[in-house]
C-alpha cells in the first residue's frame, strides 16, 4: 500500500555547526576563493573585481569583496543559495563549473565567519545575510538567513509581511558592517550595470599568530598566503594572482585583484614546441554509469506514469460508454491528452537512456597538450582541468617520477569533461582515484613519446638548456637575464594577449624592440601591429598545434633475439662476477678487513655492509646439495681425498651463523655446493672468520679423535693439491709483486716483513695441526696463505676509487641515440672499469640498464663527480646519499676529488676561451681525461686564441673606421647643403629688398633683421 502523506514523520535538520564542518573541505585556501570566482564565471560575468576594504573594528582588520557583472539573481534564485545541495547547473550537458550547490557556502565560511550578498536583476535588489556570529551570540541551532528585497527604481521593500522585513533588516544592521538602509543601498550602487552580484566576507579566520590567513599588506597588488616561504614554493601556492592566472584553461573573464588586472594565461600558448596527442579509452566509466542508472530510473518512472494515464483514459472511455455530452467528451479528451503527453515524455526518456547506454561503450576522447616551459623550467608537471577549471597542478608522471633530467621542464595540459571524471566537492581532486591514476599513467606514456618526438635528449639536454640561458648548476635557478637570452626565449614563444574589449586572444608578431615591453592592462585589438587582427570583429585565430601519435614499440624477431642475447650476456657477466675472488695472503690482511669473510659476491649493497658490522656471528657453511643433505651419516675415512677450498672473498654482507658440525658429518660439510659447481676451483669449505669469532674448524679439530698417522696422510694430500693450485696463482702473484715494487717506501717496508714462502708455511701449519690435542687448531688454509700483505692495497684502493663513481649522472649511446641515466654499480679490474647504468627513460625495446666501459665513446658525463666544482656543462646539483662502507684506512681520500675538480675547471676554462676552427673540437674537450688535458697543445691553443682575438679587434677597428668615414662624408654633405641654403636665402632676401624698393622708392632697409621686421609689420597690418 502506497502512502502519500508523510507530514507526521521526522525530518532531517541542518544545524548551525554544519556551516563550519562544511567549510573544512577546503584544505587549500585559494581553492575557497576560487569557488566565488567560479560562480561569477558561471553567471557569464565578463569582469570580476577582488579587493579589500579596511575595517579595523572587524576581526582581521579588513573585508574581502567579490564584485562581478554577471546575470545576478532574483529573490527566487537567491533562495537557492541557502539550500545546501540545490543547483540549477546540474545537467549532463552542462559546461558550468558549479554542480553541487555548495561552493558559495563552503568557500565563504572557509575564509571568514560571516558574509553578506548583494545582487541586482530585473529591477529588483536582493540582500542575503549568512552569519555564524549572529547564530553564536543568539544561541541558535538552526540556520536562519535574512533575505530582504527592494524595488530598483523606488527603493521600496518588496514584501507582503512588514514585520518579517523589519526583523530581517534589524538583524543585518546589528551583525553586519552596514548599520542602516543607506549604507546597504551604497553597496548596491557598486554594481554599476543592470545586473551583477557583490559578495562581502568579513570577520576573517586567523592563524595562531592572530594574523589573518590572507596577507594583503606585503604586496598591495596581490593577495598572498600568509606564512608561506618565498623559496621552494610554487608561485600558485603562494600568490592568488598567479593562481588566478592559470585557473581556467581558456580564460574569457577579466579578473582584477586590488584594482590591477591579472594577466591570465592560456598555458598551451606559453610553451615551447607544443604538441597535442589524441587519446581515447573505455576505462572512464564511473561517471557515465551513474548517468545511465539515473536515466534508466527516470525512464522507468515515466513509463509507469504513462501506463497509469493510459489505463485511466481507457477506463474512463469504457465508463462513459455512449454518453456524448459535452462535459463527458471534454473529460475524456483531457484524459487522452494527458496520456499522450506522458507517453511522449516516456518515449523521450527511453531514447535518452538508450543513447547514454550506447555512449557508455564508446571510448572517451581526450587531448593531451605537451610543451617545454623555457621561461622557468622548474615549474613542470601536469595541469589537469575539469570543464575548463583547474583541479590539479604540477602533477609528476611517467619519466618525471624518476627525478632525472628526462622530461624535465615539460608541462602537460588536459581538460577532462564532467562525464569522464567527476571532481570532488572542493574541486581540488577527483572523486574516482582509480580512474584518475589511469589518466596520469596515460599522460605519462604520451609524455615519454613527446620527449622522444622533441629530440631534446638526442641533441643533448644540457646543451638545450644552455641555449635559453640556464647556466647555473641548480635546476631551480632562474634563466640568465642577458638580452641575447631574453630575445632567444621571446623568439620561440610568440606573445599572446587578450583584448580588454572583446575578450578575444590575439597573437602578436615578434618584434625585436618588444622583448621587454610592458603592455597596458587596457590593451585592445586596435593596438595589434598585425593588420589582419587589429579589429575586434576579426575572428580569433585558433592555435594550430602539430599532432603527435603514441608509437608503441613492436619488437621484430631480430629485436627479440637481440634482447634475449643481451639478457644472456648480462647473466653471464653476473656469473663471472660471482666467480671473482680475492686472495688473502696474511693474517694482517684479515685483521684489516672490517667485514666477515664469506663466499658472497663483493657487489652487495651498503646496507648489507652496515649490517655485517653490527652482526658478529660465526660464519655459516654454504648450503649442501640435495644428494648430500639426504646422505646417511658416514664416519670420516683417513685416506679419503679432501676437497680443496675456494679462495675466500671479502664481502660486506654478514655471514649467517653456522651450526655445530659433528665429527661424523665433517667431511660431508666440505663438499661443493650447487652455487659453486660452475667453477671447478670453487668448493664450499667454511671460510676463515674474523678475530672476533671462533671457527667451525677449531670445533671440528678439538672433537676429532683420529690417529696422528691418519692426520699426517690427509695433510700430505692437501699439500699436493695446494701445490697444483699454486701454479695457477704464480702469474697473478708476480703481477701483484710488480705493482707493489712501484709503490712507496712504506709498502717496501711491509714487503720486508713478509713471512716465509707458501711451502714453508704449509709445513708449519701441518706441524701445528699435529698438536691439535694440546691447543685449538687454526683455520683451514684452503687458499688463504700468509704472504705479502701490501700486495692487496693497490686493488683495494682501486676498488675504493671505483666505488666513488656510483651515483654519477651520465649519458649512454644506445642505437645511435643518447639516453640519460645513473651509475648504480661499478666493477673494476686491472685492465678497465665498468659502469652499470640505469636509464631514466628508454623505449620498451631497450633494456632499462646497461653495462658500459668507463672512458669509452658510448658514455659521457653529464656533470662533474665532485660536489666542489659544478660547471655550466653539468646543469645538475650534486646528489647527497649514504656513502658505501669501506675498510678502515688512514690514507687521505681527497686527492681524487681535487684532481677531478681541477680537471673540470680546466675543461671550463678551455671551453670559455675556445678559439674557432681549432683542430680539436669543443665537444671532445668535455670528455678529456686528466692525462689528455696534460698533453693538451696549450701553446697552439693560445696562439690561435690570440690570432682570433686580434682578428676580432681588427674587424671592430675596421668597422669603426668605416663608420667614422661615413659620418664624416655625411657631415660634409650636410655642410655643403647648409651653405647652399644660406646662399639661396641671401639671394631671396636681396630680391625681396629690390622688389620693395620698386614699389616704394623711399624705403631704407640695410640689414636682414630690418627686412624681417618690416615684413612682419606688413603682415600684421594686413590682418
Buried (B, 14 or more C-beta within 10 A) or exposed (E): EEEEEEEEEEEEEBEBEBBEEBBEBBEBBBBBBBBBBBBBBBBEBBBBBBBBEEBEEBBBBBBBBBBBBBBBBBBEBBBEBBEBEEBEBBEEEBEBBBBBBBBBBBBBBBBBBBBBBBBBBEEBBBBBBBBBBBBEEEEEEEBBBBBBBBEBEEEEBBBEEEEEBEBBBEBBBEBBBBEEBEEBBEBBEEBEEEBBBBBBBBBBBBEEEEBBBBBBEEEEEBBBBBEEEEEEEBBBBBBBBBBBBBBBBEBBBBBBBBEBBBBBBBBBBBBBBBBBBEBEBEBBBBBBEEBBEEBBEBBBEBBEBBBEBBEBBEEBEEEBEEEEEEEBEEBBEEBBEBBBEBBEBBBEBBEBBBEBBEEBEEEBEBBBBBBBBBBEBBBBBBBBBBBBBBBBBBBBBBBBEBEBBBBBBBBBBBBBBBBBBBBBBBBBBBEBEEBBEBBBEBBBBBBBBBBBBBEBBEEBBBEBBBEBBBBBBEBEBEBBEEEEBBBBBBEBBEBBBBBBEBBBBBBBEBEEEBBEEEEEEEBBBEBBEEEEBBEBEBEEBEBEBEEBEBEEEEEEEEEEEEBEEBEEEBEEBEEEBBBEBBBBBBBBBBEBBBBBBBBBBBBBEBEBBBBBEEEEBBBBBBEBBEEBEEEEEEEBEEEEEBBBBBBBBBBBBBBEEBEEBEBEBBBBBBBBBEBBEEBEBBBBBBBBBBEEBEBBBBBBBEEBEBEEEBBBBBBEBBBEBBEEBBEEBEEEBEEBBEBBEEBEEEBEEBBEEBBEEBEEBBBEBBEEBBEBEEEEBBBBBBBBBBBBBBBBBBBBBBBBBBBBBBBBBBBBBBEEBBBBBBBEBBBBEEEEBBBBBBBBBBBEBBBEBBBBEBEBEBBBBBBBBBEEBBBBBBBBBBEEEEEBBBBEEEEEEEEBBEEBBBBBBBBBEBBEEBBEEBEBEEEEBBBBEEEEBEEBEEEEBEEBBEEBEEEEEEEEEEEEEEEEEEEEEEEEEEEEEEEEEEEEEEEEBEEBBEEBEEEEEEEEBEEEEEBEEBBEEEEEEEE
